[in-house]
Each structure stands twice: as structure tokens, then as C-alpha cells.
């Protein structure tokens, strides 16, 4: 009886895994990468809009007219370049009054730029690099993809756990811990780094289509790398590569340099238009 149950659970795991791959297969714009996406566009957008409204109510918004004008100006051009890849987006660009050198984009087209980042992204093309990257996350539905991956890994873990027939308490206790470690370091973190590089790729294409010189993307990330080192970050160690959810700066910059010919071709087209 136990042997039959174990075989049945094995087939269930195979069937569910195959169903997830078929039912949730989508394609990222620009790169053409296949994705697992089990979250509807409507649900993803609703989560993004709700989170952004909450953030605006709890985080000070910058009143600097120059910073706001710059972010609006660049944001609108990038959104126009990406409009076909996220046709139902509700684009909004907000400067948050924080010294943090960061930016983000929530599903549905809600982009936040922290004022501290504008010290590094101090011209339109540099800012276009940042906003293009964040818009790339939105158009590629990276948030929904991460949620889908988590759902799939959790479901698969539960199925595999139920297939374990050992009565050894140590085995039963160790499995979820081992499975969690494997999925985090073997899948979740590497996949997150892959998404970041994909957003770099898409962002460079969007900025080029919007009429910004894509070579400025390399210049920006080189300045950002220098800034990170000055402020105690930017480690290039093995553990930094392995444990981070973002690629290290040298990998990011090298990847962008490889993409320059493709982006420059888009830039030339934008100049002709």
C-alpha cells in the first residue's frame, strides 16, 4: 500500500510540474525569455496600485521642483517607448524625499525614485537608465513571475514532502529545511539576478528608443559602482555573487557593454523617427 502511494505521489508531482510549465508559460518582451506566470495581470496590477498608495501615504514626497520635473520628463519618454509592452499601465512617477540611492517600480507602472539617487543619476540620460530598468521590471511582469515561482516551489515542496514515507523524525524534519535552502540558493537568488540583468537589457533598449544614448547606461553604472564602494558596498567576493539577489557591479557593466550594439541600433532608429 505504501509503495503504491509513493508511486502515485511521484506521478502527481510530475503531472503538476508539467501543468505549471504549460499553463503558466508567457514570454518577456524585448528579450523573448519564456516565463512561468500564474498570476493574472489584473491581480498583479491591483497589488501594485495598492502598495504604491500605501507607500505614498507613509513616505515623504519630494517638493523639489527641479527633481520632480526631471523625473516626470524622463519617465514620460520611457513610458512612451514601452507602451506596447504594457498597454494597460497606469504610469506614475514619484520622487520620494529620501537620501537612499535607489528606485523601484511596482506592477502596473508605479515608479518611485528616491531623491538620493539623483546625485548619481544627475542628467536625463542617466536617469533614463534607472527608469528604463525599473520599467523593464514592470513590462516583464517580474513581480508576478517571482510570486508564481514561489507558489510553484511551495506546491512542489508539499507534494514531495507528502511522498516521503520514512518514519524517521530526523528525515521528516530535515526535508523542508533542505528543500528551502535548495530553492533559495539554487533557484530564487540566481533567478532574481537573472531578472535584474534582463531589466538592464530592457531598460537600455527603452532608453535608446526614447532617444537617450545607451552608452550613458554604462557610464551611470560605473558611477554607481564607485558610489557603492565609497559607501561600504560593491563587494566582488564569491559570497557576494552567491548570496545576493542582484548581480555584482562588474557583471552588470560587462553585460551592458555586450548589449551596446543592439541598443545603439535602436538609438539610431529613434533619431531617424
Secondary structure, DSSP 8 states (H G I E B T S, - for coil): -HHHHHHHHHHHHHHHHHHHHHHTEEE-TTT--EEE--S-HHHHHHHHHHHHHHHHHHS-B---HHHHHHHHHHHHHHHHHHGGGSTT---EEEEE------EEEETTTEEEEEGGGGGTS-SHHHHHHHHHHHHHHHHTTHHHHHHHHHHHHHHHHHHHHHH-----HHHHHHHHHHHHHHHIIIIIHHHHHHHHHHHHHHHHHHHHHTT--THHHHHHHHHHHHHHHHTT----SHHHHHH-SS--HHHHHHHHHHHHHHHHHHHHHHHH-
